[in-house]
Amino acid sequence: MAVEIADVRKKSACGRKGIAPGDTLLSINGNEIGDVLDYRFFTGEEKLTIEYRDSKGRVKRCRVKNDGDIDNIGLVFDTYLMDRQRSCKNKCIFCFIDQLPKGLRPSLYFKDDDSRLSFLFGNYITLTNLSEHDAERIIKYHISPINASVHTMNPELRVKMMKNPHAGESLSLLKRFSDAGISVNAQLVLCPGVNDGEELAFSLEKLAELEHVSSIAAVPVGLTKYREGLYPLRPFTPEEAARAIDMIDAFNDRLIGQGREKLAYPSDEFFLLSGRPIPDVAYYGDFPQLENGVGSFALTAYDFNERLKEAEGDEIPRRIAVATGLAACPLMREIAAKFTEKYTRSAIDVYGVKNEFFGEQVTVAGLVTGRDLIRFMRDKLAPGTALLIPSVMLKSREEPIFLDDVSVGDVSAALGVRVEITGCGGNELFESFEQLYDNE
């Protein structure tokens, strides 16, 4: 195994030793390097012996000191994985990518299921794509935590849901990792009438038997209007969503009664679907599944309110319009109202954008398209208003385009207002509100 070096940072440890772009990395301290997991693990020592092959085919070695910052080693590779990204082999009945319309940018249709992305970015993996070599490396390198898309602990049902004959047997990896002391964050995408109810109770109990399963997130299935020819699924009713919450709470109560800690959490969407209020921050402990939409509303409100308590307020005029998804709209209106009570000359209007592109069942801000934003906000904004949108609507702040490839600039031009980007956290929202002065 070997990896080609795309670039070498100037004045870095390897740059000073003469390693050049186009050379091939062979090993570090005698260990072959095949991808990012090998590289990250074997660059952990203070002194590194790097073996490489130069552009003329000569095998060379050099010794470098490692100061603990992997960037200072200086090697740059074509991709962050140093290898081809692995795609998903499942055909899950709830797969969101299968529900995308045609014509979006190609990268949106790629189904990743790569354990290395779990290590690097916290992505969830199904375990069905892991080879024995992958599993052994995870244990050897003690890559922890592993974020696993479990969905059900019933092997036969998992095969049915994921349409992969190996989906059931791959559940054995959860015990194997747990026995090795590797923490597992489990995700259950719940589909009404499929893996909720008694199946949910079974999955929770089986996961609780594994010592190092550290958290479980239950998330309702996301459905777009593009499901023709797919497995028949429907959204949760309010009553079903409430039962799922009650079942999870009762499960946690039993654990606590046994002297254990809370383990499972319903996502914010379940509370919205049930019509129940979002719990306060104490419900979520250390927020172990925040990136899964578990507790994000509660934490946003808490952080915003804490910043507002410390603020003195002012009488600077502000005219702000906030556009978000329908799910977050009530929360945003609540915190905007609190802000304007203290910042008395500020006017903040919050708009929940109905998702016509994906369908009315999709209510999250991250799936609002540029076209829907323009359509919904047209003629609603007075001159001088700043339109504030959350960064989750965009590919990134560096590439500010929506899922339909409409850019922030396109939105600004179409609506005739300036568009500002904010994060979804309470601290950044507060700072965005405070800093958006009237520009007239």
FENUR-V986267 format. One record per residue. N is the residue number from 1. PSI is psi in degrees with one decimal (999 if undefined). NEAR is the number of other C-alpha atoms within 10 Angstrom. D_CENTER is the distance of its C-alpha to the mean C-alpha in whole Angstrom. Layout:
BEGIN
N,PSI,NEAR,D_CENTER
N,PSI,NEAR,D_CENTER
END
This chain:
BEGIN
1,145.9,9,31
2,155.7,15,31
3,129.7,22,28
4,138.4,20,30
5,119.6,20,29
6,-35.1,16,28
7,162.9,17,29
8,124.2,22,31
9,138.0,18,30
10,143.4,12,33
11,14.4,12,35
12,172.1,15,32
13,-45.9,21,34
14,-32.2,21,34
15,-38.8,18,35
16,-21.4,15,38
17,-0.5,13,39
18,3.1,11,39
19,137.6,26,36
20,158.2,18,35
21,139.1,18,33
22,-17.2,17,34
23,162.8,21,35
24,124.3,20,33
25,125.0,25,32
26,-49.4,21,33
27,160.5,22,33
28,122.1,23,32
29,38.4,14,34
30,1.9,12,36
31,126.0,14,32
32,143.7,17,31
33,119.4,21,28
34,-26.8,17,26
35,-169.2,19,23
36,-32.3,20,20
37,-46.1,21,20
38,-46.5,17,24
39,-47.8,20,24
40,-39.0,12,22
41,-46.5,16,24
42,-4.2,18,27
43,14.0,20,27
44,-11.1,14,27
45,161.6,13,30
46,-38.0,10,33
47,129.2,14,35
48,130.6,19,34
49,113.7,16,36
50,123.5,20,35
51,131.6,21,36
52,163.0,23,36
53,125.3,18,38
54,179.3,19,39
55,-16.1,13,40
56,5.3,8,43
57,5.3,10,42
58,131.9,9,43
59,127.2,14,41
60,162.0,13,41
61,146.4,14,40
62,158.2,14,39
63,133.2,15,38
64,154.5,16,36
65,141.0,15,35
66,119.8,17,31
67,8.2,14,30
68,-12.5,12,27
69,110.5,10,25
70,-28.1,13,24
71,-29.6,13,24
72,-15.9,17,28
73,-39.5,22,29
74,-3.5,18,28
75,134.8,22,27
76,136.8,16,25
77,162.5,19,24
78,-37.7,12,23
79,157.3,12,20
80,-20.8,14,17
81,-16.0,18,18
82,22.2,21,22
83,172.6,14,22
84,136.1,10,21
85,137.6,17,17
86,132.7,17,18
87,162.1,12,17
88,138.5,17,17
89,0.8,15,20
90,164.5,20,20
91,61.4,14,21
92,141.1,19,19
93,-17.8,17,21
94,7.8,21,17
95,125.3,18,16
96,-32.9,16,14
97,-34.0,13,15
98,-14.6,16,19
99,11.5,18,19
100,143.5,18,18
101,165.1,14,22
102,157.5,9,23
103,-0.8,7,24
104,170.3,12,20
105,143.0,10,19
106,-35.3,8,20
107,-23.5,7,16
108,-18.2,10,15
109,-0.8,15,17
110,126.9,12,16
111,106.2,17,14
112,146.9,17,13
113,61.4,23,14
114,119.7,22,14
115,-27.6,27,15
116,-29.8,22,15
117,-29.5,20,11
118,-41.1,18,10
119,-43.1,18,13
120,-43.2,12,12
121,1.5,9,8
122,14.4,16,7
123,153.7,19,7
124,138.0,22,8
125,153.4,23,12
126,-11.4,24,15
127,-13.6,26,18
128,-15.3,22,20
129,3.8,20,20
130,127.1,18,21
131,170.8,10,24
132,-37.3,9,26
133,-42.3,8,26
134,-46.8,15,22
135,-41.9,15,23
136,-38.5,14,26
137,-41.5,15,24
138,-41.4,22,21
139,-44.6,17,24
140,-44.1,11,26
141,-6.7,13,23
142,56.3,16,22
143,112.1,19,18
144,136.1,16,17
145,163.6,19,15
146,129.6,26,14
147,115.5,25,11
148,128.3,22,13
149,98.8,20,13
150,-54.4,26,16
151,-42.2,25,17
152,148.2,29,20
153,4.7,22,23
154,109.1,17,26
155,-42.9,17,26
156,-41.2,14,28
157,-35.9,17,26
158,-40.0,23,23
159,-42.6,19,25
160,-42.9,16,26
161,-33.8,22,22
162,-7.4,21,21
163,46.2,15,24
164,119.5,15,24
165,-16.8,15,27
166,2.4,17,26
167,-34.3,23,23
168,-46.3,20,25
169,-25.4,14,26
170,-16.0,17,23
171,-24.3,20,22
172,-22.3,13,25
173,-28.4,14,23
174,-46.2,22,21
175,-38.8,18,24
176,-44.9,15,25
177,-42.5,25,22
178,-42.6,18,23
179,-26.2,14,26
180,3.2,14,26
181,16.2,17,24
182,125.5,22,20
183,139.8,22,18
184,126.4,23,16
185,120.3,24,13
186,142.9,27,14
187,133.7,24,12
188,108.0,23,15
189,112.4,20,14
190,132.5,23,18
191,123.1,21,20
192,133.1,18,23
193,1.0,13,26
194,-65.2,15,24
195,20.5,22,23
196,-162.6,24,23
197,-129.2,16,26
198,-34.4,12,28
199,-38.2,18,26
200,-44.6,22,23
201,-41.8,18,25
202,-45.9,16,26
203,-42.5,19,23
204,-44.8,23,22
205,-41.1,14,26
206,-38.8,13,25
207,-34.6,23,22
208,-19.4,18,24
209,-17.4,10,26
210,119.6,17,24
211,-37.7,15,25
212,17.9,20,22
213,114.4,23,19
214,-18.8,20,18
215,154.0,21,16
216,127.0,27,15
217,131.1,24,13
218,123.5,28,15
219,131.6,21,13
220,147.2,21,15
221,139.9,19,16
222,128.6,19,15
223,128.0,20,18
224,178.6,19,19
225,-0.4,15,23
226,66.1,16,23
227,17.5,16,24
228,128.1,8,27
229,-0.1,6,28
230,169.3,13,25
231,134.6,11,25
232,110.6,9,26
233,155.4,16,24
234,162.9,13,24
235,163.6,16,22
236,140.6,19,22
237,161.7,13,26
238,-38.9,16,26
239,-41.2,11,28
240,-39.3,18,25
241,-41.0,24,22
242,-39.7,18,25
243,-37.8,16,26
244,-43.5,25,23
245,-46.5,20,22
246,-39.1,13,26
247,-41.7,19,25
248,-41.6,21,22
249,-41.6,17,24
250,-38.9,13,27
251,-46.2,19,26
252,-38.1,19,24
253,-38.9,16,28
254,-41.9,13,30
255,-45.9,16,28
256,-37.3,13,29
257,-23.4,10,32
258,6.0,9,32
259,13.8,9,31
260,174.1,11,28
261,159.8,15,24
262,141.0,20,22
263,-37.3,24,20
264,148.8,25,18
265,132.3,24,16
266,145.5,26,16
267,164.5,22,13
268,-33.3,24,14
269,-34.0,23,15
270,-38.5,25,18
271,-39.7,18,20
272,-43.1,16,20
273,-35.4,18,21
274,-15.6,18,24
275,8.5,13,25
276,152.2,13,24
277,150.4,9,24
278,131.8,18,20
279,165.7,13,21
280,176.7,13,22
281,-26.3,18,20
282,-25.7,11,22
283,-27.1,13,21
284,3.6,21,18
285,-123.5,11,19
286,16.5,10,17
287,58.4,18,14
288,-16.6,18,12
289,40.0,23,10
290,-40.6,16,9
291,-11.3,11,5
292,12.7,18,6
293,26.1,16,8
294,102.0,22,11
295,3.2,27,13
296,-37.3,22,12
297,-44.6,24,15
298,-42.8,19,17
299,-39.3,20,16
300,-48.1,21,16
301,-43.0,20,20
302,-50.2,18,21
303,-40.0,17,20
304,-46.1,21,22
305,-35.7,18,25
306,-41.4,13,25
307,-38.9,15,25
308,-36.8,20,28
309,-37.3,10,30
310,-17.9,8,31
311,149.8,14,31
312,-16.9,8,35
313,171.5,16,34
314,179.6,13,36
315,28.9,10,38
316,131.2,13,36
317,134.3,16,36
318,140.1,24,33
319,108.6,22,32
320,136.3,25,28
321,130.3,21,26
322,126.2,22,23
323,130.0,23,21
324,-176.2,26,18
325,165.4,24,17
326,-31.7,20,20
327,-42.6,20,17
328,-6.7,21,17
329,-47.8,19,21
330,-41.0,14,23
331,-45.7,16,21
332,-36.1,25,21
333,-36.7,17,25
334,-47.7,12,25
335,-29.9,20,24
336,-40.2,22,26
337,-39.8,16,29
338,-38.9,14,29
339,-45.2,22,29
340,-17.7,17,31
341,-34.2,12,34
342,-34.9,16,34
343,84.1,21,33
344,-20.2,14,36
345,15.1,15,37
346,140.3,23,33
347,119.9,17,32
348,118.3,23,29
349,132.0,16,28
350,130.7,21,25
351,127.6,21,24
352,117.3,23,22
353,118.7,23,22
354,132.8,23,23
355,96.9,23,21
356,-23.2,18,23
357,-48.3,19,22
358,-17.7,20,20
359,158.9,13,22
360,-16.6,13,22
361,-17.5,16,20
362,115.2,21,17
363,0.4,22,17
364,149.5,21,13
365,-32.5,25,14
366,-11.4,17,11
367,15.5,19,13
368,128.3,28,16
369,161.8,24,18
370,-38.9,22,21
371,-41.3,20,24
372,-37.6,17,23
373,-45.7,24,23
374,-47.0,18,26
375,-44.7,16,28
376,-35.7,17,27
377,-8.9,19,27
378,133.4,13,31
379,10.3,10,34
380,-13.8,10,32
381,129.8,17,32
382,152.8,13,35
383,141.7,13,36
384,-9.4,16,34
385,139.5,23,31
386,128.3,23,28
387,118.6,24,25
388,125.3,23,22
389,149.3,22,18
390,146.2,19,15
391,-21.7,18,13
392,-15.4,19,10
393,-16.8,22,13
394,158.1,26,14
395,-46.4,15,13
396,168.5,11,13
397,-28.9,13,16
398,-32.1,7,18
399,81.6,10,18
400,70.8,16,18
401,148.5,20,18
402,175.7,23,17
403,-27.7,18,16
404,15.7,17,20
405,10.0,16,20
406,136.1,17,22
407,163.8,19,22
408,-38.6,21,22
409,-38.4,14,26
410,-42.8,16,26
411,-44.9,23,25
412,-44.2,16,27
413,-40.1,13,30
414,-35.2,13,30
415,-14.9,21,30
416,28.6,16,32
417,163.6,17,30
418,143.4,17,28
419,127.3,19,24
420,150.4,17,22
421,137.3,18,19
422,159.5,18,17
423,173.8,16,14
424,-10.4,18,13
425,153.6,17,14
426,-37.7,23,18
427,-46.7,19,19
428,-34.8,16,18
429,-44.0,24,19
430,-46.6,23,23
431,-36.9,15,23
432,-44.7,17,23
433,-46.7,21,25
434,-33.5,17,28
435,-8.6,10,28
436,86.1,19,28
437,153.1,17,32
438,131.5,14,34
439,9.1,12,35
440,999,9,38
END
